[in-house]
Amino acid sequence: MAKKLIVSACLAGIPCRYDGKAQRNEAVAALVEAGLAVPVCPECLGGLPTPRVPAELVGGSGEDVLDGKARVIASDGETRLDVTDAFIKGANAALEAAREAGADEAILKANSPSCGFGTIYDGSFSGAKAAGSGVAAALLAANGLKVKSV
Ligand code: SF4
């Protein structure tokens, strides 16, 4: 039976966050456990390790990153690393997973530079947020998926 949803893997209880932890959401985990949703982690699919240095979008939103107008920068306060290519690769892999599953909806983790939808951290690494979506969320929405943020 075709799956109808993709979800952020960390919401399903998979410890794939930058800090090596999960962000389990019981309702999302129940969908996965019932076989109704497929968990994906765009940053892992992009080839980034877990744990990893946290990243933010600098110079714009996920749409801007996809258009080549903004970058994704990982920073631990001392070093800064451009991880834009990995984020774009992961977003495309998430879209491919959605298509394979026959998914037309996504439930994604709020505020993430990949999965955030509508609000993300603003690129200042200060905890401040701004309007915009993460790279994977932007790509999924641009390809017709109904994206919900939790
Ligand atoms: S990229 Fe998405 S699924 Fe992966 S850890 Fe971050 S919020 Fe969770």
Backbone and ligand atoms as CSV (ligand in chain L), in Angstrom:
chain,resi,resn,atom,element,x,y,z
A,1,MET,N,N,0.847,-1.204,0.000
A,1,MET,CA,C,0.000,0.000,0.000
A,1,MET,C,C,0.877,1.247,0.000
A,2,ALA,N,N,0.587,2.191,-0.861
A,2,ALA,CA,C,1.405,3.412,-0.937
A,2,ALA,C,C,1.282,4.221,0.350
A,3,LYS,N,N,2.413,4.740,0.805
A,3,LYS,CA,C,2.404,5.621,1.960
A,3,LYS,C,C,1.952,7.009,1.491
A,4,LYS,N,N,1.304,7.750,2.357
A,4,LYS,CA,C,0.755,9.037,1.952
A,4,LYS,C,C,1.442,10.225,2.619
A,5,LEU,N,N,2.376,9.943,3.499
A,5,LEU,CA,C,3.007,11.026,4.259
A,5,LEU,C,C,4.502,10.796,4.339
A,6,ILE,N,N,5.273,11.855,4.318
A,6,ILE,CA,C,6.640,11.732,4.811
A,6,ILE,C,C,6.745,12.630,6.044
A,7,VAL,N,N,7.626,12.248,6.941
A,7,VAL,CA,C,7.780,12.990,8.192
A,7,VAL,C,C,9.263,13.150,8.500
A,8,SER,N,N,9.593,14.190,9.254
A,8,SER,CA,C,10.969,14.352,9.732
A,8,SER,C,C,11.320,13.166,10.628
A,9,ALA,N,N,12.451,12.543,10.323
A,9,ALA,CA,C,12.826,11.333,11.052
A,9,ALA,C,C,13.002,11.590,12.550
A,10,CYS,N,N,13.492,12.767,12.911
A,10,CYS,CA,C,13.697,13.052,14.341
A,10,CYS,C,C,12.368,13.087,15.095
A,11,LEU,N,N,11.283,13.477,14.402
A,11,LEU,CA,C,9.962,13.491,15.039
A,11,LEU,C,C,9.440,12.078,15.283
A,12,ALA,N,N,9.959,11.136,14.464
A,12,ALA,CA,C,9.552,9.738,14.626
A,12,ALA,C,C,10.353,9.044,15.717
A,13,GLY,N,N,11.298,9.766,16.313
A,13,GLY,CA,C,12.078,9.186,17.406
A,13,GLY,C,C,13.463,8.718,17.003
A,14,ILE,N,N,13.842,8.975,15.763
A,14,ILE,CA,C,15.178,8.575,15.299
A,14,ILE,C,C,16.181,9.652,15.738
A,15,PRO,N,N,17.277,9.267,16.393
A,15,PRO,CA,C,18.228,10.259,16.943
A,15,PRO,C,C,19.168,10.805,15.870
A,16,CYS,N,N,18.618,11.629,14.974
A,16,CYS,CA,C,19.386,12.113,13.818
A,16,CYS,C,C,19.608,13.616,13.850
A,17,ARG,N,N,19.240,14.257,14.952
A,17,ARG,CA,C,19.453,15.706,15.038
A,17,ARG,C,C,20.936,16.045,15.094
A,18,TYR,N,N,21.240,17.310,14.877
A,18,TYR,CA,C,22.647,17.751,14.901
A,18,TYR,C,C,23.327,17.367,16.223
A,19,ASP,N,N,22.546,17.328,17.319
A,19,ASP,CA,C,23.124,17.020,18.628
A,19,ASP,C,C,23.064,15.530,18.964
A,20,GLY,N,N,22.685,14.725,17.988
A,20,GLY,CA,C,22.643,13.279,18.190
A,20,GLY,C,C,21.411,12.800,18.936
A,21,LYS,N,N,20.438,13.681,19.103
A,21,LYS,CA,C,19.214,13.316,19.817
A,21,LYS,C,C,18.024,13.271,18.855
A,22,ALA,N,N,16.930,12.706,19.341
A,22,ALA,CA,C,15.671,12.732,18.606
A,22,ALA,C,C,14.800,13.862,19.158
A,23,GLN,N,N,13.702,14.119,18.490
A,23,GLN,CA,C,12.706,15.091,18.979
A,23,GLN,C,C,11.351,14.407,18.833
A,24,ARG,N,N,11.197,13.275,19.523
A,24,ARG,CA,C,10.025,12.413,19.297
A,24,ARG,C,C,8.709,13.147,19.534
A,25,ASN,N,N,7.836,12.999,18.552
A,25,ASN,CA,C,6.471,13.504,18.643
A,25,ASN,C,C,5.574,12.265,18.589
A,26,GLU,N,N,4.804,12.045,19.633
A,26,GLU,CA,C,4.077,10.773,19.743
A,26,GLU,C,C,3.125,10.546,18.578
A,27,ALA,N,N,2.448,11.590,18.110
A,27,ALA,CA,C,1.497,11.423,17.006
A,27,ALA,C,C,2.222,11.040,15.724
A,28,VAL,N,N,3.374,11.671,15.493
A,28,VAL,CA,C,4.154,11.358,14.286
A,28,VAL,C,C,4.725,9.951,14.386
A,29,ALA,N,N,5.264,9.609,15.530
A,29,ALA,CA,C,5.835,8.273,15.720
A,29,ALA,C,C,4.758,7.204,15.515
A,30,ALA,N,N,3.540,7.489,15.956
A,30,ALA,CA,C,2.454,6.515,15.801
A,30,ALA,C,C,2.120,6.302,14.326
A,31,LEU,N,N,2.187,7.371,13.521
A,31,LEU,CA,C,1.932,7.229,12.080
A,31,LEU,C,C,2.966,6.322,11.433
A,32,VAL,N,N,4.244,6.520,11.831
A,32,VAL,CA,C,5.315,5.697,11.264
A,32,VAL,C,C,5.152,4.249,11.712
A,33,GLU,N,N,4.854,4.074,12.993
A,33,GLU,CA,C,4.722,2.705,13.519
A,33,GLU,C,C,3.533,1.978,12.898
A,34,ALA,N,N,2.524,2.729,12.454
A,34,ALA,CA,C,1.358,2.124,11.795
A,34,ALA,C,C,1.591,1.920,10.301
A,35,GLY,N,N,2.774,2.316,9.810
A,35,GLY,CA,C,3.071,2.148,8.384
A,35,GLY,C,C,2.422,3.185,7.495
A,36,LEU,N,N,1.965,4.289,8.094
A,36,LEU,CA,C,1.268,5.322,7.316
A,36,LEU,C,C,2.160,6.484,6.916
A,37,ALA,N,N,3.403,6.496,7.400
A,37,ALA,CA,C,4.314,7.604,7.100
A,37,ALA,C,C,5.737,7.064,6.975
A,38,VAL,N,N,6.511,7.742,6.135
A,38,VAL,CA,C,7.906,7.366,5.912
A,38,VAL,C,C,8.800,8.433,6.548
A,39,PRO,N,N,9.705,8.031,7.450
A,39,PRO,CA,C,10.605,9.018,8.055
A,39,PRO,C,C,11.783,9.336,7.142
A,40,VAL,N,N,12.096,10.628,7.002
A,40,VAL,CA,C,13.278,11.042,6.235
A,40,VAL,C,C,14.028,12.111,7.020
A,41,CYS,N,N,15.350,12.074,6.928
A,41,CYS,CA,C,16.179,13.147,7.492
A,41,CYS,C,C,16.972,13.749,6.346
A,42,PRO,N,N,16.567,14.904,5.851
A,42,PRO,CA,C,17.268,15.484,4.704
A,42,PRO,C,C,18.761,15.714,4.950
A,43,GLU,N,N,19.118,16.122,6.152
A,43,GLU,CA,C,20.541,16.404,6.391
A,43,GLU,C,C,21.358,15.116,6.348
A,44,CYS,N,N,20.811,14.024,6.867
A,44,CYS,CA,C,21.506,12.734,6.770
A,44,CYS,C,C,21.556,12.285,5.316
A,45,LEU,N,N,20.453,12.424,4.597
A,45,LEU,CA,C,20.423,12.021,3.190
A,45,LEU,C,C,21.392,12.840,2.349
A,46,GLY,N,N,21.713,14.030,2.826
A,46,GLY,CA,C,22.690,14.873,2.136
A,46,GLY,C,C,24.122,14.483,2.439
A,47,GLY,N,N,24.302,13.508,3.317
A,47,GLY,CA,C,25.644,13.006,3.602
A,47,GLY,C,C,26.285,13.585,4.844
A,48,LEU,N,N,25.548,14.371,5.608
A,48,LEU,CA,C,26.132,14.957,6.821
A,48,LEU,C,C,26.115,13.939,7.963
A,49,PRO,N,N,27.118,14.005,8.843
A,49,PRO,CA,C,27.187,13.052,9.949
A,49,PRO,C,C,26.256,13.447,11.099
A,50,THR,N,N,26.024,12.509,11.999
A,50,THR,CA,C,25.305,12.774,13.253
A,50,THR,C,C,26.172,12.276,14.402
A,51,PRO,N,N,26.489,13.095,15.391
A,51,PRO,CA,C,26.129,14.519,15.475
A,51,PRO,C,C,26.911,15.357,14.468
A,52,ARG,N,N,26.468,16.605,14.307
A,52,ARG,CA,C,27.092,17.511,13.342
A,52,ARG,C,C,27.013,18.941,13.883
A,53,VAL,N,N,27.817,19.796,13.308
A,53,VAL,CA,C,27.795,21.209,13.703
A,53,VAL,C,C,26.464,21.813,13.236
A,54,PRO,N,N,25.763,22.552,14.097
A,54,PRO,CA,C,24.472,23.119,13.681
A,54,PRO,C,C,24.636,24.156,12.569
A,55,ALA,N,N,23.622,24.215,11.725
A,55,ALA,CA,C,23.679,25.108,10.563
A,55,ALA,C,C,22.492,26.062,10.558
A,56,GLU,N,N,22.684,27.197,9.900
A,56,GLU,CA,C,21.591,28.137,9.666
A,56,GLU,C,C,21.700,28.651,8.234
A,57,LEU,N,N,20.593,29.162,7.727
A,57,LEU,CA,C,20.584,29.756,6.389
A,57,LEU,C,C,21.035,31.197,6.508
A,58,VAL,N,N,21.970,31.583,5.675
A,58,VAL,CA,C,22.527,32.933,5.730
A,58,VAL,C,C,22.255,33.639,4.402
A,59,GLY,N,N,21.553,34.757,4.500
A,59,GLY,CA,C,21.298,35.551,3.302
A,59,GLY,C,C,19.963,35.292,2.657
A,60,GLY,N,N,19.110,34.492,3.314
A,60,GLY,CA,C,17.790,34.276,2.745
A,60,GLY,C,C,17.159,33.003,3.258
A,61,SER,N,N,16.096,32.583,2.593
A,61,SER,CA,C,15.316,31.420,3.009
A,61,SER,C,C,15.717,30.189,2.197
A,62,GLY,N,N,15.022,29.076,2.445
A,62,GLY,CA,C,15.275,27.859,1.691
A,62,GLY,C,C,15.058,28.055,0.195
A,63,GLU,N,N,14.048,28.836,-0.163
A,63,GLU,CA,C,13.812,29.118,-1.588
A,63,GLU,C,C,15.024,29.821,-2.189
A,64,ASP,N,N,15.594,30.756,-1.425
A,64,ASP,CA,C,16.776,31.491,-1.914
A,64,ASP,C,C,17.983,30.568,-2.053
A,65,VAL,N,N,18.132,29.623,-1.115
A,65,VAL,CA,C,19.232,28.656,-1.229
A,65,VAL,C,C,19.076,27.850,-2.517
A,66,LEU,N,N,17.863,27.397,-2.777
A,66,LEU,CA,C,17.618,26.607,-3.991
A,66,LEU,C,C,17.855,27.422,-5.255
A,67,ASP,N,N,17.666,28.753,-5.156
A,67,ASP,CA,C,17.897,29.642,-6.300
A,67,ASP,C,C,19.349,30.110,-6.393
A,68,GLY,N,N,20.198,29.658,-5.460
A,68,GLY,CA,C,21.603,30.071,-5.480
A,68,GLY,C,C,21.841,31.458,-4.922
A,69,LYS,N,N,20.845,32.002,-4.172
A,69,LYS,CA,C,20.972,33.376,-3.667
A,69,LYS,C,C,21.310,33.438,-2.182
A,70,ALA,N,N,21.335,32.305,-1.508
A,70,ALA,CA,C,21.672,32.267,-0.073
A,70,ALA,C,C,22.448,30.979,0.174
A,71,ARG,N,N,23.114,30.915,1.317
A,71,ARG,CA,C,23.975,29.768,1.623
A,71,ARG,C,C,23.544,29.138,2.950
A,72,VAL,N,N,23.981,27.899,3.156
A,72,VAL,CA,C,23.788,27.231,4.441
A,72,VAL,C,C,25.157,27.120,5.097
A,73,ILE,N,N,25.256,27.681,6.286
A,73,ILE,CA,C,26.535,27.730,6.985
A,73,ILE,C,C,26.415,26.968,8.309
A,74,ALA,N,N,27.357,26.058,8.531
A,74,ALA,CA,C,27.452,25.360,9.816
A,74,ALA,C,C,28.489,26.097,10.652
A,75,SER,N,N,28.131,26.385,11.902
A,75,SER,CA,C,29.057,27.133,12.750
A,75,SER,C,C,28.964,26.661,14.188
A,76,ASP,N,N,30.129,26.465,14.797
A,76,ASP,CA,C,30.178,26.141,16.225
A,76,ASP,C,C,30.709,27.325,17.020
A,77,GLY,N,N,30.721,28.486,16.406
A,77,GLY,CA,C,31.204,29.693,17.070
A,77,GLY,C,C,32.644,30.006,16.724
A,78,GLU,N,N,33.412,28.991,16.390
A,78,GLU,CA,C,34.818,29.213,16.022
A,78,GLU,C,C,35.038,29.000,14.536
A,79,THR,N,N,34.510,27.904,14.022
A,79,THR,CA,C,34.685,27.615,12.596
A,79,THR,C,C,33.366,27.798,11.865
A,80,ARG,N,N,33.462,28.108,10.598
A,80,ARG,CA,C,32.280,28.230,9.750
A,80,ARG,C,C,32.526,27.394,8.499
A,81,LEU,N,N,31.533,26.572,8.166
A,81,LEU,CA,C,31.686,25.664,7.036
A,81,LEU,C,C,30.458,25.796,6.140
A,82,ASP,N,N,30.688,25.932,4.845
A,82,ASP,CA,C,29.574,26.035,3.901
A,82,ASP,C,C,29.057,24.628,3.591
A,83,VAL,N,N,27.831,24.341,3.993
A,83,VAL,CA,C,27.236,23.012,3.778
A,83,VAL,C,C,26.045,23.087,2.817
A,84,THR,N,N,26.042,24.118,1.996
A,84,THR,CA,C,24.918,24.326,1.073
A,84,THR,C,C,24.687,23.113,0.175
A,85,ASP,N,N,25.754,22.591,-0.392
A,85,ASP,CA,C,25.584,21.487,-1.348
A,85,ASP,C,C,24.947,20.270,-0.682
A,86,ALA,N,N,25.365,19.968,0.541
A,86,ALA,CA,C,24.789,18.828,1.263
A,86,ALA,C,C,23.304,19.058,1.544
A,87,PHE,N,N,22.933,20.270,1.898
A,87,PHE,CA,C,21.524,20.570,2.175
A,87,PHE,C,C,20.670,20.433,0.913
A,88,ILE,N,N,21.202,20.886,-0.214
A,88,ILE,CA,C,20.440,20.777,-1.470
A,88,ILE,C,C,20.333,19.305,-1.885
A,89,LYS,N,N,21.425,18.577,-1.732
A,89,LYS,CA,C,21.389,17.145,-2.046
A,89,LYS,C,C,20.353,16.432,-1.171
A,90,GLY,N,N,20.338,16.758,0.103
A,90,GLY,CA,C,19.395,16.130,1.021
A,90,GLY,C,C,17.957,16.506,0.716
A,91,ALA,N,N,17.729,17.738,0.313
A,91,ALA,CA,C,16.370,18.162,-0.040
A,91,ALA,C,C,15.882,17.379,-1.253
A,92,ASN,N,N,16.737,17.212,-2.226
A,92,ASN,CA,C,16.352,16.446,-3.420
A,92,ASN,C,C,16.098,14.987,-3.086
A,93,ALA,N,N,16.898,14.432,-2.181
A,93,ALA,CA,C,16.683,13.042,-1.768
A,93,ALA,C,C,15.365,12.901,-1.015
A,94,ALA,N,N,15.020,13.890,-0.216
A,94,ALA,CA,C,13.732,13.856,0.495
A,94,ALA,C,C,12.572,13.920,-0.494
A,95,LEU,N,N,12.718,14.745,-1.528
A,95,LEU,CA,C,11.674,14.832,-2.555
A,95,LEU,C,C,11.539,13.492,-3.284
A,96,GLU,N,N,12.671,12.878,-3.574
A,96,GLU,CA,C,12.641,11.576,-4.238
A,96,GLU,C,C,11.941,10.538,-3.342
A,97,ALA,N,N,12.246,10.572,-2.050
A,97,ALA,CA,C,11.603,9.638,-1.115
A,97,ALA,C,C,10.095,9.880,-1.065
A,98,ALA,N,N,9.702,11.135,-1.117
A,98,ALA,CA,C,8.271,11.466,-1.100
A,98,ALA,C,C,7.587,10.907,-2.345
A,99,ARG,N,N,8.255,11.042,-3.468
A,99,ARG,CA,C,7.660,10.557,-4.722
A,99,ARG,C,C,7.562,9.035,-4.710
A,100,GLU,N,N,8.613,8.390,-4.217
A,100,GLU,CA,C,8.607,6.919,-4.149
A,100,GLU,C,C,7.488,6.419,-3.239
A,101,ALA,N,N,7.221,7.176,-2.178
A,101,ALA,CA,C,6.186,6.775,-1.229
A,101,ALA,C,C,4.788,7.144,-1.711
A,102,GLY,N,N,4.712,7.959,-2.744
A,102,GLY,CA,C,3.421,8.450,-3.186
A,102,GLY,C,C,2.853,9.472,-2.223
A,103,ALA,N,N,3.740,10.145,-1.514
A,103,ALA,CA,C,3.293,11.096,-0.482
A,103,ALA,C,C,2.867,12.422,-1.094
A,104,ASP,N,N,1.795,12.971,-0.580
A,104,ASP,CA,C,1.405,14.310,-0.988
A,104,ASP,C,C,1.347,15.270,0.205
A,105,GLU,N,N,1.764,14.760,1.353
A,105,GLU,CA,C,1.831,15.611,2.547
A,105,GLU,C,C,3.117,15.326,3.295
A,106,ALA,N,N,3.587,16.340,4.037
A,106,ALA,CA,C,4.781,16.173,4.863
A,106,ALA,C,C,4.538,16.825,6.217
A,107,ILE,N,N,4.949,16.145,7.262
A,107,ILE,CA,C,4.926,16.735,8.610
A,107,ILE,C,C,6.380,16.884,9.033
A,108,LEU,N,N,6.820,18.132,9.176
A,108,LEU,CA,C,8.256,18.396,9.350
A,108,LEU,C,C,8.531,19.171,10.632
A,109,LYS,N,N,9.752,19.016,11.119
A,109,LYS,CA,C,10.183,19.625,12.375
A,109,LYS,C,C,10.316,21.148,12.233
A,110,ALA,N,N,9.668,21.864,13.133
A,110,ALA,CA,C,9.661,23.321,13.094
A,110,ALA,C,C,11.062,23.913,13.275
A,111,ASN,N,N,11.296,25.018,12.602
A,111,ASN,CA,C,12.472,25.897,12.763
A,111,ASN,C,C,13.787,25.367,12.186
A,112,SER,N,N,13.806,24.123,11.756
A,112,SER,CA,C,15.050,23.522,11.252
A,112,SER,C,C,15.483,24.172,9.938
A,113,PRO,N,N,16.801,24.283,9.699
A,113,PRO,CA,C,17.263,24.847,8.419
A,113,PRO,C,C,16.951,23.944,7.227
A,114,SER,N,N,16.621,22.683,7.490
A,114,SER,CA,C,16.135,21.793,6.422
A,114,SER,C,C,14.619,21.689,6.448
A,115,CYS,N,N,14.076,21.383,7.631
A,115,CYS,CA,C,12.676,20.979,7.735
A,115,CYS,C,C,11.713,22.086,8.171
A,116,GLY,N,N,12.217,23.188,8.687
A,116,GLY,CA,C,11.340,24.255,9.166
A,116,GLY,C,C,10.433,24.768,8.050
A,117,PHE,N,N,9.200,25.091,8.405
A,117,PHE,CA,C,8.270,25.590,7.387
A,117,PHE,C,C,7.596,26.849,7.914
A,118,GLY,N,N,7.882,27.967,7.288
A,118,GLY,CA,C,7.261,29.238,7.682
A,118,GLY,C,C,8.122,30.065,8.609
A,119,THR,N,N,8.899,29.388,9.466
A,119,THR,CA,C,9.792,30.090,10.400
A,119,THR,C,C,11.091,29.288,10.536
A,120,ILE,N,N,12.215,29.982,10.474
A,120,ILE,CA,C,13.522,29.329,10.650
A,120,ILE,C,C,14.421,30.262,11.460
A,121,TYR,N,N,15.533,29.729,11.926
A,121,TYR,CA,C,16.526,30.593,12.576
A,121,TYR,C,C,17.111,31.540,11.527
A,122,ASP,N,N,17.485,32.733,11.976
A,122,ASP,CA,C,17.704,33.825,11.019
A,122,ASP,C,C,19.119,33.956,10.468
A,123,GLY,N,N,19.999,33.014,10.793
A,123,GLY,CA,C,21.347,33.073,10.239
A,123,GLY,C,C,22.340,33.807,11.107
A,124,SER,N,N,21.877,34.315,12.253
A,124,SER,CA,C,22.771,35.051,13.147
A,124,SER,C,C,23.350,34.147,14.235
A,125,PHE,N,N,22.895,32.901,14.308
A,125,PHE,CA,C,23.331,31.949,15.335
A,125,PHE,C,C,23.120,32.503,16.749
A,126,SER,N,N,22.058,33.296,16.887
A,126,SER,CA,C,21.747,33.902,18.178
A,126,SER,C,C,20.476,33.319,18.787
A,127,GLY,N,N,19.819,32.408,18.059
A,127,GLY,CA,C,18.536,31.888,18.515
A,127,GLY,C,C,17.362,32.671,17.967
A,128,ALA,N,N,17.639,33.795,17.287
A,128,ALA,CA,C,16.556,34.596,16.714
A,128,ALA,C,C,15.982,33.898,15.485
A,129,LYS,N,N,14.688,34.110,15.269
A,129,LYS,CA,C,14.007,33.463,14.152
A,129,LYS,C,C,13.509,34.503,13.146
A,130,ALA,N,N,13.262,34.020,11.935
A,130,ALA,CA,C,12.760,34.895,10.882
A,130,ALA,C,C,11.779,34.108,10.032
A,131,ALA,N,N,10.983,34.820,9.253
A,131,ALA,CA,C,10.064,34.158,8.330
A,131,ALA,C,C,10.862,33.453,7.241
A,132,GLY,N,N,10.377,32.288,6.843
A,132,GLY,CA,C,11.053,31.541,5.777
A,132,GLY,C,C,10.975,30.062,6.073
A,133,SER,N,N,11.408,29.263,5.108
A,133,SER,CA,C,11.378,27.814,5.278
A,133,SER,C,C,12.760,27.226,5.076
A,134,GLY,N,N,12.968,26.040,5.626
A,134,GLY,CA,C,14.211,25.322,5.411
A,134,GLY,C,C,14.301,24.816,3.967
A,135,VAL,N,N,15.464,24.321,3.617
A,135,VAL,CA,C,15.732,23.972,2.222
A,135,VAL,C,C,14.838,22.818,1.754
A,136,ALA,N,N,14.748,21.759,2.539
A,136,ALA,CA,C,13.919,20.616,2.133
A,136,ALA,C,C,12.437,20.985,2.145
A,137,ALA,N,N,12.012,21.702,3.170
A,137,ALA,CA,C,10.603,22.104,3.238
A,137,ALA,C,C,10.235,22.967,2.035
A,138,ALA,N,N,11.125,23.878,1.655
A,138,ALA,CA,C,10.859,24.744,0.507
A,138,ALA,C,C,10.745,23.929,-0.777
A,139,LEU,N,N,11.630,22.939,-0.935
A,139,LEU,CA,C,11.600,22.135,-2.162
A,139,LEU,C,C,10.342,21.264,-2.218
A,140,LEU,N,N,9.983,20.676,-1.100
A,140,LEU,CA,C,8.773,19.840,-1.067
A,140,LEU,C,C,7.531,20.677,-1.366
A,141,ALA,N,N,7.442,21.846,-0.751
A,141,ALA,CA,C,6.277,22.712,-0.983
A,141,ALA,C,C,6.229,23.175,-2.439
A,142,ALA,N,N,7.401,23.489,-2.995
A,142,ALA,CA,C,7.441,23.947,-4.392
A,142,ALA,C,C,7.025,22.849,-5.354
A,143,ASN,N,N,7.119,21.602,-4.891
A,143,ASN,CA,C,6.724,20.477,-5.732
A,143,ASN,C,C,5.353,19.932,-5.382
A,144,GLY,N,N,4.571,20.752,-4.691
A,144,GLY,CA,C,3.161,20.437,-4.520
A,144,GLY,C,C,2.777,19.697,-3.260
A,145,LEU,N,N,3.751,19.365,-2.395
A,145,LEU,CA,C,3.366,18.698,-1.153
A,145,LEU,C,C,2.763,19.705,-0.183
A,146,LYS,N,N,1.788,19.254,0.567
A,146,LYS,CA,C,1.214,20.069,1.638
A,146,LYS,C,C,2.105,19.871,2.860
A,147,VAL,N,N,2.757,20.945,3.297
A,147,VAL,CA,C,3.735,20.823,4.388
A,147,VAL,C,C,3.142,21.386,5.666
A,148,LYS,N,N,3.295,20.607,6.734
A,148,LYS,CA,C,2.840,21.036,8.068
A,148,LYS,C,C,4.057,21.016,8.989
A,149,SER,N,N,4.148,21.983,9.860
A,149,SER,CA,C,5.292,22.108,10.749
A,149,SER,C,C,4.858,21.821,12.190
A,150,VAL,N,N,5.602,20.941,12.874
A,150,VAL,CA,C,5.286,20.698,14.292
A,150,VAL,C,C,6.561,20.721,15.104
L,1,SF4,S1,S,17.096,17.552,9.019
L,1,SF4,FE1,FE,14.942,17.429,9.598
L,1,SF4,S2,S,14.669,15.249,10.081
L,1,SF4,FE2,FE,16.860,15.626,10.113
L,1,SF4,S3,S,17.279,16.079,12.242
L,1,SF4,FE3,FE,16.950,18.028,11.224
L,1,SF4,S4,S,14.782,18.474,11.568
L,1,SF4,FE4,FE,15.088,16.313,11.997
